[in-house]
Amino acid sequence: MNRKGFSLTELIVVMGIIGILLGIVTINFNDWQRKSQIERQTRELHADFNSARTDSIFRKTRHSVVVNTDGTGYVMRRYSSPDEATSAGTTIATRQTTYLLTKLNGTYFGALEGIFMFDIRGTTNDLNTIRINPINSGAAFDCIVIHTVRTNLGKMEGGACVQK
């Protein structure tokens, strides 16, 4: 009985504990990764809105951000004249999103609802809230509120986007 080492029972118990801990860590890592991706997508969308706004001011041309009707991405456009149609314009960038973009109430943007046009002063009359789904993911921010002269990040709480 003076042999040194572990019994088979001790070894199985330790391996079981390690397996349970790895399972918990994996679940937490997946949640953390999803939260991080939602926050990254929200920051990128916010930066693109601000870029369209500032480019409108500095270039003295209209710019727009057009959200796809299926919520899977958006297109940034520049217009050469004030009377150029919103469907025309030069495409600056096309972005595909991992998570769906919807209106505040969770429905998709219609053909005309998803166009956010910035005039040469950087202002817009297309006031709305864009929600990055899924909500209640634990992300620090998951929505964007577009105002006439500013764009704010926020977090969905109780059906409203609470601005941060």
Phi and psi restraints in degrees (value plus and minus 20) as a CYANA .aco file:
   2 ASN   PHI    -109.5   -69.5
   2 ASN   PSI      -4.6    35.4
   3 ARG   PHI     -94.3   -54.3
   3 ARG   PSI     123.3   163.3
   4 LYS   PHI    -119.5   -79.5
   4 LYS   PSI     125.3   165.3
   5 GLY   PHI     123.2   163.2
   5 GLY   PSI    -190.6  -150.6
   6 PHE   PHI    -132.1   -92.1
   6 PHE   PSI     128.2   168.2
   7 SER   PHI    -102.2   -62.2
   7 SER   PSI     142.8   182.8
   8 LEU   PHI     -81.9   -41.9
   8 LEU   PSI     -57.7   -17.7
   9 THR   PHI     -83.3   -43.3
   9 THR   PSI     -65.1   -25.1
  10 GLU   PHI     -81.5   -41.5
  10 GLU   PSI     -61.7   -21.7
  11 LEU   PHI     -84.1   -44.1
  11 LEU   PSI     -62.1   -22.1
  12 ILE   PHI     -86.5   -46.5
  12 ILE   PSI     -60.9   -20.9
  13 VAL   PHI     -83.2   -43.2
  13 VAL   PSI     -65.0   -25.0
  14 VAL   PHI     -83.3   -43.3
  14 VAL   PSI     -62.3   -22.3
  15 MET   PHI     -85.0   -45.0
  15 MET   PSI     -56.5   -16.5
  16 GLY   PHI     -84.2   -44.2
  16 GLY   PSI     -63.3   -23.3
  17 ILE   PHI     -83.3   -43.3
  17 ILE   PSI     -62.9   -22.9
  18 ILE   PHI     -82.2   -42.2
  18 ILE   PSI     -61.2   -21.2
  19 GLY   PHI     -81.9   -41.9
  19 GLY   PSI     -62.9   -22.9
  20 ILE   PHI     -84.4   -44.4
  20 ILE   PSI     -65.0   -25.0
  21 LEU   PHI     -82.1   -42.1
  21 LEU   PSI     -61.1   -21.1
  22 LEU   PHI     -84.2   -44.2
  22 LEU   PSI     -58.1   -18.1
  23 GLY   PHI     -82.9   -42.9
  23 GLY   PSI     -63.1   -23.1
  24 ILE   PHI     -86.2   -46.2
  24 ILE   PSI     -64.0   -24.0
  25 VAL   PHI     -83.2   -43.2
  25 VAL   PSI     -60.1   -20.1
  26 THR   PHI     -83.4   -43.4
  26 THR   PSI     -64.4   -24.4
  27 ILE   PHI     -81.6   -41.6
  27 ILE   PSI     -66.4   -26.4
  28 ASN   PHI     -84.3   -44.3
  28 ASN   PSI     -56.6   -16.6
  29 PHE   PHI     -85.8   -45.8
  29 PHE   PSI     -61.6   -21.6
  30 ASN   PHI     -83.4   -43.4
  30 ASN   PSI     -61.9   -21.9
  31 ASP   PHI     -83.1   -43.1
  31 ASP   PSI     -64.2   -24.2
  32 TRP   PHI     -82.2   -42.2
  32 TRP   PSI     -61.9   -21.9
  33 GLN   PHI     -85.4   -45.4
  33 GLN   PSI     -62.0   -22.0
  34 ARG   PHI     -83.9   -43.9
  34 ARG   PSI     -64.0   -24.0
  35 LYS   PHI     -79.7   -39.7
  35 LYS   PSI     -63.4   -23.4
  36 SER   PHI     -83.7   -43.7
  36 SER   PSI     -61.0   -21.0
  37 GLN   PHI     -87.7   -47.7
  37 GLN   PSI     -58.3   -18.3
  38 ILE   PHI     -84.9   -44.9
  38 ILE   PSI     -64.2   -24.2
  39 GLU   PHI     -83.6   -43.6
  39 GLU   PSI     -60.4   -20.4
  40 ARG   PHI     -83.2   -43.2
  40 ARG   PSI     -66.0   -26.0
  41 GLN   PHI     -83.4   -43.4
  41 GLN   PSI     -59.3   -19.3
  42 THR   PHI     -85.5   -45.5
  42 THR   PSI     -63.1   -23.1
  43 ARG   PHI     -83.4   -43.4
  43 ARG   PSI     -61.5   -21.5
  44 GLU   PHI     -83.4   -43.4
  44 GLU   PSI     -63.6   -23.6
  45 LEU   PHI     -83.9   -43.9
  45 LEU   PSI     -62.7   -22.7
  46 HIS   PHI     -80.9   -40.9
  46 HIS   PSI     -64.3   -24.3
  47 ALA   PHI     -84.7   -44.7
  47 ALA   PSI     -58.1   -18.1
  48 ASP   PHI     -87.4   -47.4
  48 ASP   PSI     -58.5   -18.5
  49 PHE   PHI     -83.2   -43.2
  49 PHE   PSI     -65.0   -25.0
  50 ASN   PHI     -85.7   -45.7
  50 ASN   PSI     -55.7   -15.7
  51 SER   PHI     -84.5   -44.5
  51 SER   PSI     -64.7   -24.7
  52 ALA   PHI     -81.6   -41.6
  52 ALA   PSI     -60.3   -20.3
  53 ARG   PHI     -84.7   -44.7
  53 ARG   PSI     -68.3   -28.3
  54 THR   PHI     -91.9   -51.9
  54 THR   PSI     -55.9   -15.9
  55 ASP   PHI     -81.9   -41.9
  55 ASP   PSI     -55.9   -15.9
  56 SER   PHI     -80.9   -40.9
  56 SER   PSI     -61.4   -21.4
  57 ILE   PHI     -89.7   -49.7
  57 ILE   PSI     -70.1   -30.1
  58 PHE   PHI     -93.8   -53.8
  58 PHE   PSI     -53.3   -13.3
  59 ARG   PHI    -112.0   -72.0
  59 ARG   PSI     -30.9     9.1
  60 LYS   PHI      38.7    78.7
  60 LYS   PSI      18.7    58.7
  61 THR   PHI    -155.4  -115.4
  61 THR   PSI     135.2   175.2
  62 ARG   PHI     -92.0   -52.0
  62 ARG   PSI     126.0   166.0
  63 HIS   PHI    -153.1  -113.1
  63 HIS   PSI     135.5   175.5
  64 SER   PHI    -163.3  -123.3
  64 SER   PSI     137.6   177.6
  65 VAL   PHI    -140.9  -100.9
  65 VAL   PSI     101.6   141.6
  66 VAL   PHI    -135.3   -95.3
  66 VAL   PSI      94.8   134.8
  67 VAL   PHI    -101.7   -61.7
  67 VAL   PSI     112.6   152.6
  68 ASN   PHI     -80.4   -40.4
  68 ASN   PSI     126.6   166.6
  69 THR   PHI     -88.1   -48.1
  69 THR   PSI     -39.4     0.6
  70 ASP   PHI    -115.7   -75.7
  70 ASP   PSI     -16.6    23.4
  71 GLY   PHI      54.0    94.0
  71 GLY   PSI      -5.7    34.3
  72 THR   PHI    -116.2   -76.2
  72 THR   PSI     -14.7    25.3
  73 GLY   PHI     148.0   188.0
  73 GLY   PSI    -188.7  -148.7
  74 TYR   PHI    -176.0  -136.0
  74 TYR   PSI     141.7   181.7
  75 VAL   PHI    -144.1  -104.1
  75 VAL   PSI     117.5   157.5
  76 MET   PHI    -124.7   -84.7
  76 MET   PSI     111.2   151.2
  77 ARG   PHI    -149.0  -109.0
  77 ARG   PSI     135.2   175.2
  78 ARG   PHI    -143.4  -103.4
  78 ARG   PSI     120.9   160.9
  79 TYR   PHI    -135.1   -95.1
  79 TYR   PSI     120.5   160.5
  80 SER   PHI    -108.2   -68.2
  80 SER   PSI     -40.2    -0.2
  81 SER   PHI    -161.8  -121.8
  81 SER   PSI     135.7   175.7
  82 PRO   PHI     -84.1   -44.1
  82 PRO   PSI     -45.3    -5.3
  83 ASP   PHI    -118.3   -78.3
  83 ASP   PSI     -13.7    26.3
  84 GLU   PHI     -88.5   -48.5
  84 GLU   PSI     117.3   157.3
  85 ALA   PHI     -82.9   -42.9
  85 ALA   PSI     129.3   169.3
  86 THR   PHI     -87.3   -47.3
  86 THR   PSI     -43.1    -3.1
  87 SER   PHI    -100.7   -60.7
  87 SER   PSI     -35.9     4.1
  88 ALA   PHI    -109.7   -69.7
  88 ALA   PSI    -168.2  -128.2
  89 GLY   PHI      71.6   111.6
  89 GLY   PSI     144.3   184.3
  90 THR   PHI    -110.6   -70.6
  90 THR   PSI     107.1   147.1
  91 THR   PHI     -96.1   -56.1
  91 THR   PSI     101.0   141.0
  92 ILE   PHI    -107.0   -67.0
  92 ILE   PSI     -65.4   -25.4
  93 ALA   PHI    -174.5  -134.5
  93 ALA   PSI     129.1   169.1
  94 THR   PHI    -142.9  -102.9
  94 THR   PSI     106.7   146.7
  95 ARG   PHI    -141.1  -101.1
  95 ARG   PSI     112.2   152.2
  96 GLN   PHI    -119.5   -79.5
  96 GLN   PSI     121.2   161.2
  97 THR   PHI    -132.1   -92.1
  97 THR   PSI     127.9   167.9
  98 THR   PHI     -94.7   -54.7
  98 THR   PSI     -61.5   -21.5
  99 TYR   PHI    -128.0   -88.0
  99 TYR   PSI     127.1   167.1
 100 LEU   PHI     -88.5   -48.5
 100 LEU   PSI     124.4   164.4
 101 LEU   PHI    -123.2   -83.2
 101 LEU   PSI     106.2   146.2
 102 THR   PHI    -154.7  -114.7
 102 THR   PSI     152.7   192.7
 103 LYS   PHI     -94.2   -54.2
 103 LYS   PSI     155.8   195.8
 104 LEU   PHI     -75.6   -35.6
 104 LEU   PSI     -59.6   -19.6
 105 ASN   PHI    -101.9   -61.9
 105 ASN   PSI     -19.1    20.9
 106 GLY   PHI      75.1   115.1
 106 GLY   PSI     -22.7    17.3
 107 THR   PHI    -109.2   -69.2
 107 THR   PSI     139.6   179.6
 108 TYR   PHI     -95.2   -55.2
 108 TYR   PSI     138.0   178.0
 109 PHE   PHI     -94.9   -54.9
 109 PHE   PSI     118.1   158.1
 110 GLY   PHI     -96.6   -56.6
 110 GLY   PSI     158.4   198.4
 111 ALA   PHI     -78.6   -38.6
 111 ALA   PSI     -57.9   -17.9
 112 LEU   PHI    -118.9   -78.9
 112 LEU   PSI     -37.6     2.4
 113 GLU   PHI     -95.4   -55.4
 113 GLU   PSI     -46.2    -6.2
 114 GLY   PHI    -111.6   -71.6
 114 GLY   PSI      -5.8    34.2
 115 ILE   PHI    -121.8   -81.8
 115 ILE   PSI      97.8   137.8
 116 PHE   PHI    -131.4   -91.4
 116 PHE   PSI      84.6   124.6
 117 MET   PHI    -121.1   -81.1
 117 MET   PSI     111.5   151.5
 118 PHE   PHI    -132.3   -92.3
 118 PHE   PSI     107.2   147.2
 119 ASP   PHI    -102.7   -62.7
 119 ASP   PSI    -194.9  -154.9
 120 ILE   PHI     -88.8   -48.8
 120 ILE   PSI     -31.2     8.8
 121 ARG   PHI    -116.3   -76.3
 121 ARG   PSI     -19.5    20.5
 122 GLY   PHI      60.9   100.9
 122 GLY   PSI      -6.2    33.8
 123 THR   PHI    -120.4   -80.4
 123 THR   PSI     140.7   180.7
 124 THR   PHI    -158.8  -118.8
 124 THR   PSI     132.7   172.7
 125 ASN   PHI    -127.5   -87.5
 125 ASN   PSI     -18.7    21.3
 126 ASP   PHI    -110.8   -70.8
 126 ASP   PSI      52.2    92.2
 127 LEU   PHI    -103.0   -63.0
 127 LEU   PSI     108.7   148.7
 128 ASN   PHI    -185.6  -145.6
 128 ASN   PSI     155.6   195.6
 129 THR   PHI    -143.4  -103.4
 129 THR   PSI     112.9   152.9
 130 ILE   PHI    -127.6   -87.6
 130 ILE   PSI     108.7   148.7
 131 ARG   PHI    -129.7   -89.7
 131 ARG   PSI     113.8   153.8
 132 ILE   PHI    -119.3   -79.3
 132 ILE   PSI     100.4   140.4
 133 ASN   PHI    -114.8   -74.8
 133 ASN   PSI     129.8   169.8
 134 PRO   PHI    -103.7   -63.7
 134 PRO   PSI     127.5   167.5
 135 ILE   PHI    -104.2   -64.2
 135 ILE   PSI     151.6   191.6
 136 ASN   PHI      38.5    78.5
 136 ASN   PSI      13.8    53.8
 137 SER   PHI    -107.2   -67.2
 137 SER   PSI     -31.0     9.0
 138 GLY   PHI      73.6   113.6
 138 GLY   PSI     -19.5    20.5
 139 ALA   PHI     -87.2   -47.2
 139 ALA   PSI     128.5   168.5
 140 ALA   PHI     -86.3   -46.3
 140 ALA   PSI     -52.0   -12.0
 141 PHE   PHI    -169.3  -129.3
 141 PHE   PSI     121.1   161.1
 142 ASP   PHI    -166.8  -126.8
 142 ASP   PSI       0.8    40.8
 143 CYS   PHI    -172.7  -132.7
 143 CYS   PSI     140.4   180.4
 144 ILE   PHI    -152.1  -112.1
 144 ILE   PSI     110.9   150.9
 145 VAL   PHI    -125.5   -85.5
 145 VAL   PSI     102.8   142.8
 146 ILE   PHI    -119.3   -79.3
 146 ILE   PSI      97.5   137.5
 147 HIS   PHI    -124.7   -84.7
 147 HIS   PSI     157.2   197.2
 148 THR   PHI     -79.0   -39.0
 148 THR   PSI     -64.7   -24.7
 149 VAL   PHI    -142.1  -102.1
 149 VAL   PSI     -14.4    25.6
 150 ARG   PHI    -172.8  -132.8
 150 ARG   PSI     144.3   184.3
 151 THR   PHI    -151.7  -111.7
 151 THR   PSI     105.0   145.0
 152 ASN   PHI    -138.3   -98.3
 152 ASN   PSI     124.6   164.6
 153 LEU   PHI    -100.0   -60.0
 153 LEU   PSI     133.0   173.0
 154 GLY   PHI    -176.3  -136.3
 154 GLY   PSI    -198.8  -158.8
 155 LYS   PHI    -149.4  -109.4
 155 LYS   PSI     113.3   153.3
 156 MET   PHI     -90.8   -50.8
 156 MET   PSI     102.2   142.2
 157 GLU   PHI    -162.6  -122.6
 157 GLU   PSI      97.6   137.6
 158 GLY   PHI      42.6    82.6
 158 GLY   PSI      16.6    56.6
 159 GLY   PHI      61.0   101.0
 159 GLY   PSI     -15.3    24.7
 160 ALA   PHI    -148.4  -108.4
 160 ALA   PSI     134.6   174.6
 161 CYS   PHI    -114.2   -74.2
 161 CYS   PSI      86.2   126.2
 162 VAL   PHI    -104.9   -64.9
 162 VAL   PSI      96.7   136.7
 163 GLN   PHI     -94.1   -54.1
 163 GLN   PSI     119.8   159.8
